[in-house]
Amino acid sequence: MEGTATYGIDWSKIPSQAEVQHTVEVAKNDHPEMYHMAFHTAMMTGLRVSEIAHLKCEDLLPGSRLKVTRRKKRVLKPSIIDVFPSWAESMAAWIKDRKGWMFPGSCGPCIIHRRPKFEETHCPDCNRHLLRLDQVRKKCDRIQNFANHLTQEHERTPDEVAEWVEFASKEIHEPVCAGGHLHVRSLQSRFRLTITQAGAYVPGRGIHSLRHAFAVKLYADTKNIQTVRQLLGHESIVTTQAYATSVDVKEQLDKLDRRG
């Protein structure tokens, strides 16, 4: 099974628990403590790298709970998750008598740049969603359909159509934070260096692989897909099901290999 993909998961890109432990140990011994604690957080919580970078000291709550700000459907939403007590204790010692970011750095203000999709645009006249057609994928086709709808169904003038098209195409700048935390790219590059030093690097195995390793181990230990979904913050359980199916299939194949 090693080095093959099963139900959408490429096992060659997911480090084993031994490789994860060794990589974190290398970070502890050869790198600043901040990076070691960040990698340890990824290993023990399964958070995305952007979620780790935006953790604040006050987000660690009593009772081994953690407040995480996640981006769902392009909206930032806080959620509370349960974490392992061992990680909570080590993190409490790390942030003792400190305030602000858990992992302070020199990152500048964080702003999300995005453009709305035309199928999510409401018609200014009939107030219904426009272009909810899956086959309309090209942006130029969406713009043309948008303009045709306004012209043919509501008899808008060319100038009015041009105004609404410009409005629907406008780039949105969504502020996230004022900065001052460790930069995401800094975490990513440092992890590549660390996992290379640990002798466990393969192409495509970045810091996000710790999230995959966490999900695989958690499901293998608990067989509770709802717990995995809640901790990973998946919007749809279908996403979590990919881990569950892959783990179950891998276990069955491993049993057959041992019998053979």
C-alpha positions as CSV (number, residue, x, y, z in Angstrom):
1,M,0.0,0.0,0.0
2,E,2.9,2.4,0.6
3,G,3.3,4.9,-2.1
4,T,-0.2,4.3,-3.7
5,A,-3.4,6.3,-3.7
6,T,-6.6,4.8,-2.2
7,Y,-9.9,6.6,-2.6
8,G,-8.3,10.0,-3.2
9,I,-5.6,9.8,-0.5
10,D,-2.0,9.4,-1.6
11,W,-0.4,7.5,1.2
12,S,3.1,8.3,0.0
13,K,2.5,12.0,1.0
14,I,1.3,11.1,4.5
15,P,4.2,10.6,7.0
16,S,4.0,7.7,9.3
17,Q,3.6,8.3,13.0
18,A,7.3,7.4,13.5
19,E,8.3,10.0,10.8
20,V,6.1,12.6,12.4
21,Q,7.6,12.0,15.8
22,H,11.1,12.1,14.5
23,T,10.4,15.3,12.5
24,V,9.1,17.1,15.6
25,E,12.1,15.9,17.6
26,V,14.4,17.3,15.0
27,A,12.6,20.6,15.2
28,K,12.9,20.5,19.0
29,N,16.7,19.9,18.9
30,D,17.8,21.9,15.9
31,H,15.4,24.7,15.5
32,P,13.9,27.6,17.5
33,E,11.3,26.4,20.1
34,M,8.6,28.4,18.4
35,Y,8.7,26.2,15.3
36,H,8.9,23.0,17.4
37,M,5.7,24.1,19.2
38,A,4.0,25.0,15.9
39,F,4.8,21.6,14.4
40,H,3.7,19.9,17.7
41,T,0.4,21.8,17.4
42,A,-0.2,20.6,13.9
43,M,0.6,17.0,14.9
44,M,-1.7,17.1,17.9
45,T,-4.6,19.1,16.7
46,G,-4.8,18.6,12.9
47,L,-5.2,22.4,12.3
48,R,-4.4,24.0,9.0
49,V,-1.2,26.0,8.9
50,S,-3.2,29.3,8.6
51,E,-5.2,28.4,11.6
52,I,-2.1,27.7,13.6
53,A,-0.5,31.0,12.6
54,H,-3.6,32.9,13.8
55,L,-3.9,31.3,17.2
56,K,-3.8,33.6,20.2
57,C,-2.9,32.9,23.7
58,E,-6.4,33.5,24.9
59,D,-7.7,30.9,22.5
60,L,-6.5,28.2,24.8
61,L,-9.5,27.6,27.1
62,P,-9.9,25.7,30.3
63,G,-10.8,22.0,30.1
64,S,-8.5,21.2,27.2
65,R,-10.5,23.3,24.7
66,L,-9.3,25.5,21.9
67,K,-11.0,28.4,20.0
68,V,-10.1,28.2,16.3
69,T,-11.0,30.8,13.7
70,R,-11.8,28.9,10.5
71,R,-12.8,30.2,7.1
72,K,-16.0,28.6,6.0
73,K,-17.7,29.6,2.7
74,R,-15.4,32.6,2.6
75,V,-16.5,33.8,6.0
76,L,-14.3,33.7,9.1
77,K,-16.1,31.8,11.9
78,P,-14.8,30.8,15.4
79,S,-15.4,27.3,16.7
80,I,-14.5,25.5,19.9
81,I,-12.7,22.1,19.6
82,D,-11.5,19.6,22.2
83,V,-7.8,19.0,22.3
84,F,-5.5,16.4,23.9
85,P,-4.8,17.3,27.5
86,S,-1.0,16.6,27.0
87,W,-0.9,19.2,24.2
88,A,-2.9,21.7,26.2
89,E,-0.5,21.4,29.2
90,S,2.6,21.9,27.0
91,M,1.0,24.8,25.3
92,A,-0.1,26.4,28.6
93,A,3.5,26.3,29.7
94,W,4.7,27.7,26.4
95,I,2.4,30.8,26.6
96,K,2.6,31.3,30.3
97,D,2.5,35.0,31.3
98,R,2.2,36.0,27.6
99,K,-0.6,37.7,25.7
100,G,-1.3,38.1,22.0
101,W,-0.2,35.6,19.3
102,M,0.8,32.2,20.3
103,F,3.5,32.3,17.6
104,P,4.6,35.9,17.3
105,G,6.5,37.0,14.2
106,S,6.8,39.8,11.7
107,C,3.9,39.0,9.4
108,G,2.2,42.1,8.0
109,P,-1.6,42.6,7.9
110,C,-3.5,39.7,6.5
111,I,-6.1,40.5,3.8
112,I,-8.0,38.0,1.7
113,H,-8.4,38.9,-1.9
114,R,-11.3,37.3,-3.7
115,R,-13.7,37.8,-6.5
116,P,-17.3,36.7,-6.2
117,K,-18.5,33.9,-8.5
118,F,-21.1,35.0,-10.9
119,E,-23.4,32.1,-10.0
120,E,-23.6,33.6,-6.5
121,T,-24.7,37.0,-7.8
122,H,-28.2,38.1,-7.2
123,C,-30.2,39.8,-9.9
124,P,-30.9,43.4,-8.9
125,D,-34.5,43.1,-10.2
126,C,-35.9,39.7,-9.4
127,N,-33.5,39.0,-6.5
128,R,-32.8,35.4,-7.5
129,H,-29.5,33.7,-7.9
130,L,-28.1,34.0,-11.4
131,L,-26.3,31.4,-13.5
132,R,-26.8,28.5,-11.2
133,L,-25.7,26.3,-14.1
134,D,-22.9,23.8,-13.4
135,Q,-22.0,23.6,-17.0
136,V,-21.2,27.4,-17.2
137,R,-17.7,27.3,-15.9
138,K,-15.9,29.9,-18.0
139,K,-16.0,33.4,-16.5
140,C,-16.6,35.0,-19.9
141,D,-19.7,32.8,-20.4
142,R,-21.0,33.8,-16.9
143,I,-20.5,37.5,-17.6
144,Q,-22.3,37.1,-21.0
145,N,-25.2,35.2,-19.4
146,F,-25.4,37.8,-16.6
147,A,-25.6,40.6,-19.2
148,N,-28.2,38.7,-21.3
149,H,-30.4,38.1,-18.2
150,L,-30.5,41.8,-17.4
151,T,-31.1,42.8,-21.0
152,Q,-33.7,40.3,-22.1
153,E,-35.7,39.6,-18.9
154,H,-35.6,43.1,-17.4
155,E,-34.8,45.3,-20.4
156,R,-31.9,47.0,-18.8
157,T,-29.9,49.5,-20.9
158,P,-26.3,48.7,-22.0
159,D,-25.0,51.3,-19.5
160,E,-27.0,49.7,-16.6
161,V,-25.7,46.3,-17.6
162,A,-22.1,47.5,-17.7
163,E,-22.5,49.0,-14.2
164,W,-23.9,45.7,-12.7
165,V,-21.2,43.6,-14.4
166,E,-18.6,45.9,-13.0
167,F,-20.1,45.6,-9.5
168,A,-20.3,41.8,-9.7
169,S,-16.7,41.6,-10.9
170,K,-15.3,43.9,-8.2
171,E,-12.5,42.3,-6.1
172,I,-13.3,42.1,-2.4
173,H,-10.6,42.8,0.2
174,E,-11.5,41.0,3.4
175,P,-9.3,42.0,6.4
176,V,-8.3,39.1,8.6
177,C,-5.9,40.5,11.2
178,A,-3.4,43.3,11.7
179,G,-0.4,40.9,11.5
180,G,2.4,40.4,14.0
181,H,2.2,36.6,14.0
182,L,4.5,34.0,12.4
183,H,4.1,34.0,8.6
184,V,2.5,31.0,7.0
185,R,5.3,30.8,4.5
186,S,7.9,30.8,7.2
187,L,6.2,27.8,8.8
188,Q,6.0,26.0,5.5
189,S,9.6,26.6,4.5
190,R,10.9,25.7,8.0
191,F,8.9,22.4,8.0
192,R,10.4,21.4,4.6
193,L,13.8,22.0,6.0
194,T,13.0,20.1,9.2
195,I,11.4,17.1,7.5
196,T,14.4,16.9,5.0
197,Q,16.8,16.9,8.0
198,A,14.7,14.1,9.4
199,G,15.1,12.1,6.2
200,A,11.4,11.9,5.7
201,Y,10.8,14.4,2.8
202,V,9.1,13.3,-0.4
203,P,7.6,15.7,-3.0
204,G,4.3,17.0,-1.9
205,R,4.9,16.3,1.8
206,G,4.5,19.7,3.4
207,I,3.3,20.9,6.8
208,H,-0.3,20.1,5.7
209,S,0.7,16.4,5.7
210,L,0.6,16.6,9.5
211,R,-3.1,17.3,9.3
212,H,-3.6,14.2,7.1
213,A,-1.5,12.1,9.5
214,F,-3.6,13.4,12.4
215,A,-6.8,12.5,10.7
216,V,-5.6,9.1,9.7
217,K,-4.4,8.2,13.2
218,L,-7.5,9.7,15.0
219,Y,-9.9,7.7,12.8
220,A,-7.8,4.5,13.1
221,D,-7.8,4.8,16.9
222,T,-11.4,5.9,17.4
223,K,-13.4,4.7,14.3
224,N,-15.6,7.8,15.0
225,I,-16.0,9.8,11.8
226,Q,-18.0,12.5,13.5
227,T,-15.2,13.2,16.0
228,V,-12.7,13.5,13.1
229,R,-15.0,15.8,11.2
230,Q,-15.5,18.1,14.2
231,L,-11.8,18.4,15.0
232,L,-10.8,18.9,11.4
233,G,-13.6,21.4,10.8
234,H,-14.9,19.9,7.6
235,E,-18.1,21.5,6.3
236,S,-19.2,18.2,4.6
237,I,-18.8,14.7,6.1
238,V,-18.0,13.5,2.6
239,T,-14.6,15.1,2.9
240,T,-14.0,13.2,6.2
241,Q,-15.3,10.0,4.7
242,A,-12.3,9.9,2.3
243,Y,-10.0,9.3,5.3
244,A,-12.3,6.7,6.9
245,T,-12.7,4.8,3.6
246,S,-9.0,4.9,2.9
247,V,-8.1,3.7,6.4
248,D,-10.6,0.9,6.4
249,V,-9.4,-0.3,2.9
250,K,-5.7,-0.1,4.0
251,E,-6.4,-2.1,7.1
252,Q,-8.2,-4.8,5.1
253,L,-5.4,-5.0,2.6
254,D,-2.8,-5.1,5.3
255,K,-4.6,-8.1,6.8
256,L,-4.6,-9.9,3.5
257,D,-0.9,-9.2,3.1
258,R,-0.2,-10.8,6.5
259,R,-2.3,-13.8,5.6
260,G,-0.5,-14.2,2.4
